[in-house]
Amino acid sequence: MALKNEPTAPYHSAQDALRVLETVSRHSTGVLDTEIARRTGLGPDRLTALLLMLRREGYVEQVADGAYVSGAALNRLTSAHGRDRALREKLQQTIDRLRDTVGAAIYISRYVDGEIHVTQYADGPATPAVNEWVDFRSSAHASAIGKSLLGQLDHNGRRDHLSRHKMARLTSRTITNERLLLSHLESQPPTVPVLDLQEYAIGTVCAAVPITAGSSVGCLALSLPVEHAHRLRAAADSLNRGAGPVLLSLAI
C-alpha cells in the first residue's frame, strides 16, 4: 500500500522529541538542557517546550542538579516485556487528558489490512462518544476518521477501499459520488483537520488529524454534539496541537 505523506506539525514535534529522548537516554546519570541543545541543535524556546511536554508525559524527569534523565513512562515503553500494554495505557492517559482539555470525545483510529479500526477512545458524561449506528469500517466516505485515513493513502489505495465499500447516503449531507469524494481527498492539505459536518450522523460533528508513524496510517479524531458545532474549528486546532504526544508514543 502506497502512502501519500506530507509531514505535519505533530510529526515534526515527535521527531524533535525523539532526538531529545535519544540524547537523554545516552546519559544515564543525567544531561543538562544546554548539552541537549548543543547535541540536538534545537533553539531554546523549542527545547523548553519539548522538555515541558516530555516531563508532563513522564518520558523524562529532572533530578536535583537540574539534569534530565529517562522517565518511568519511557522505560516502560522501551522495555521488551509488556510493551503493548504499556503503550495502550500511555495512549489512554494521553487521550483522556485531551478529552478534558478539548472538551470532546477523542478517538484513535488506524487503517490496517484495508480496513478502518477505532483502537481506543475517551469519552465521558459531558463528552459522549458518537453513536456508531453504521459500522465505521463501511462509512469511511462519511466520517472524519475515514476521510482522514483515506486521505493518507495514494489514489489507488483510495479507489481500492471504495470499491469494497458502497458509498451509502447516511444523511442528506453525505457525499455519495466517488469522483467528488476523491477530488475532496486530493485537495485536502494534510496539515488541515478533516471535518465531518453531520455527514455520518445527524446531531454530530467531527474532526480528524493524521498520526502516521512510518508505514502505519492512523488518525486522531474528536466528536461534538451539533449544538457545540461553533467550537469545532477551535477544538480541531487543539486536537492537532495535542497529536504530538500521541504520535511520539507510537514512534518510541
Sequence and secondary structure as in RCSB ss.txt:
>XXXX:A:sequence
MALKNEPTAPYHSAQDALRVLETVSRHSTGVLDTEIARRTGLGPDRLTALLLMLRREGYVEQVADGAYVSGAALN
RLTSAHGRDRALREKLQQTIDRLRDTVGAAIYISRYVDGEIHVTQYADGPATPAVNEWVDFRSSAHASAIGKSLL
GQLDHNGRRDHLSRHKMARLTSRTITNERLLLSHLESQPPTVPVLDLQEYAIGTVCAAVPITAGSSVGCLALSLP
VEHAHRLRAAADSLNRGAGPVLLSLAI
>XXXX:A:secstr
  B     HHHHHHHHHHHHHHHHHT TT B HHHHHHHH   HHHHHHHHHHHHHTTSEEE TTS EEE HHHH
HHT SSSHHHHHHHHHHHHHHHHHHHHTSEEEEEEEETTEEEEEEEE BTTB      S GGG TTTSHHHHHHH
HTB HHHHHHHHHHS     STT    HHHHHHHHHH  TTS EEEESSSSTTEEEEEEE  BTTBEEEEEEEEE
GGGGGGHHHHHHHHHHHHHHHHHHHH 
